[in-house]
Amino acid sequence: MLFRAVVAIEVLTIALASMALLFNAPLECLADPSHTPNPAKPPWHFLGLQEMLHYFPPVFAGVRAT
């Protein structure tokens, strides 16, 4: 049973690596500091904070103004 799992993981790793080598990632053009996309969004790990700040005042969302 463990041998089958190891073989399956190796096959999946080889398949994903070969797909990564064959297909290009859909990247955007180089960053231009004078033109930001609308709306400018933070990285995904700030998504919860961004949503709380959208619906609640900063005091209730856990952001303390100094």
BELHU-V580652 format. One record per residue. N is the residue number from 1. PHI is phi in degrees with one decimal (999 if undefined). BURIAL is b if it has 16 or more other C-alpha atoms within 10 Angstrom, else e. Layout:
n:N phi:PHI burial:BURIAL
n:N phi:PHI burial:BURIAL
//
This chain:
n:1 phi:999 burial:e
n:2 phi:-67.1 burial:e
n:3 phi:-62.0 burial:e
n:4 phi:-64.3 burial:e
n:5 phi:-66.3 burial:e
n:6 phi:-64.7 burial:e
n:7 phi:-64.0 burial:e
n:8 phi:-63.7 burial:e
n:9 phi:-65.4 burial:e
n:10 phi:-64.7 burial:e
n:11 phi:-64.0 burial:e
n:12 phi:-64.6 burial:e
n:13 phi:-64.2 burial:e
n:14 phi:-64.8 burial:e
n:15 phi:-64.5 burial:e
n:16 phi:-67.5 burial:e
n:17 phi:-66.1 burial:e
n:18 phi:-68.7 burial:e
n:19 phi:-65.9 burial:e
n:20 phi:-66.5 burial:e
n:21 phi:-78.4 burial:e
n:22 phi:-83.8 burial:e
n:23 phi:-111.5 burial:e
n:24 phi:-81.4 burial:e
n:25 phi:-76.8 burial:e
n:26 phi:-78.4 burial:e
n:27 phi:-89.4 burial:e
n:28 phi:-85.0 burial:e
n:29 phi:-71.5 burial:e
n:30 phi:-61.1 burial:e
n:31 phi:-68.4 burial:e
n:32 phi:-120.3 burial:e
n:33 phi:-65.3 burial:e
n:34 phi:-85.2 burial:e
n:35 phi:-134.5 burial:e
n:36 phi:-99.3 burial:e
n:37 phi:-68.3 burial:e
n:38 phi:-110.8 burial:e
n:39 phi:-82.9 burial:e
n:40 phi:-77.7 burial:e
n:41 phi:-117.1 burial:e
n:42 phi:-76.2 burial:e
n:43 phi:-59.7 burial:e
n:44 phi:-61.2 burial:e
n:45 phi:-74.6 burial:e
n:46 phi:-100.6 burial:e
n:47 phi:-62.4 burial:e
n:48 phi:-61.5 burial:e
n:49 phi:-64.6 burial:e
n:50 phi:-63.2 burial:e
n:51 phi:-66.9 burial:e
n:52 phi:-64.9 burial:e
n:53 phi:-68.3 burial:b
n:54 phi:-71.0 burial:e
n:55 phi:-101.1 burial:e
n:56 phi:-125.4 burial:e
n:57 phi:-65.2 burial:e
n:58 phi:-57.4 burial:e
n:59 phi:-64.2 burial:e
n:60 phi:-79.1 burial:e
n:61 phi:-83.1 burial:b
n:62 phi:95.3 burial:e
n:63 phi:-107.7 burial:e
n:64 phi:-97.3 burial:e
n:65 phi:-83.9 burial:e
n:66 phi:-109.4 burial:e
//
